């Protein structure tokens, strides 16, 4: 019943019953008046991207630099603490 009502609403464009063949429209697409043209990026968008990347990138790079510097300093401190002190050789 529902399928019959749907077919009437579609004015018989396709049959919705199981096993019915699907009709594929291989036309050229919508007429020229309804086609959407590809939009290009406007210059303010490009300018915002070009200026926004450094604003985000440089603080992140600075924080990474501080983190890596802290790790290197901790490793050097640990090596210095575990290295034997020169001049205190014990002899038996």
C-alpha positions in Angstrom: 0.0 0.0 0.0 2.8 2.4 1.0 4.7 1.6 -2.2 1.7 2.2 -4.4 1.1 5.6 -2.7 4.8 6.4 -3.2 4.7 5.5 -6.9 1.7 7.7 -7.4 3.6 10.6 -5.7 6.6 10.0 -8.0 4.2 10.1 -10.9 5.5 6.6 -12.0 9.1 7.6 -12.5 10.5 4.4 -11.0 8.9 1.1 -9.7 9.6 0.6 -6.0 8.6 -3.1 -5.8 11.1 -5.8 -4.9 12.7 -7.2 -8.0 11.9 -4.1 -10.1 14.6 -2.9 -12.5 16.4 0.3 -11.5 16.2 3.0 -14.1 19.5 5.0 -14.2 19.4 8.5 -15.7 22.7 9.0 -17.6 21.9 12.5 -18.8 24.2 15.4 -18.9 23.1 16.6 -15.5 21.2 19.7 -14.5 20.7 22.4 -17.1 23.2 25.2 -17.3 21.1 27.5 -15.3 21.1 25.1 -12.3 24.7 24.1 -12.3 26.8 25.4 -9.5 30.1 27.0 -10.4 33.3 26.1 -8.6 34.0 28.7 -5.9 37.5 30.1 -5.6 39.0 31.2 -2.4 38.7 34.9 -1.9 41.9 36.9 -1.0 40.8 37.6 2.6 40.5 33.9 3.3 43.9 33.3 1.9 45.4 36.2 3.8 43.8 34.9 7.1 45.3 31.4 6.5 48.7 32.8 5.7 48.7 35.0 8.8 47.0 32.4 11.0 49.6 29.7 10.5 52.5 31.5 12.1 50.3 32.6 15.0 49.6 29.0 15.8 52.9 27.4 14.7 55.5 29.6 16.5 54.1 29.3 20.0 53.8 25.6 19.6 57.4 25.4 18.3 58.5 27.5 21.3 56.8 25.2 23.8 58.4 22.2 22.1 61.8 23.9 22.2 61.4 24.4 26.0 60.3 20.8 26.5 63.2 19.4 24.6 65.6 21.7 26.3 64.3 20.6 29.7 64.7 16.9 28.7 68.3 17.5 27.5 69.1 19.3 30.7 67.7 16.5 32.9 69.7 13.9 30.9 72.9 15.9 31.3 72.2 16.4 35.0 71.6 12.6 35.5 74.8 11.7 33.6 76.8 14.2 35.7 75.4 12.7 38.9 76.2 9.1 38.0 79.7 9.8 36.6 82.5 8.9 39.0 84.3 11.9 40.4 87.8 12.2 39.1 90.7 12.3 41.7 89.0 10.1 44.3 90.4 6.8 43.1 90.5 4.2 45.8 93.4 1.8 46.1 93.6 -1.3 48.1 
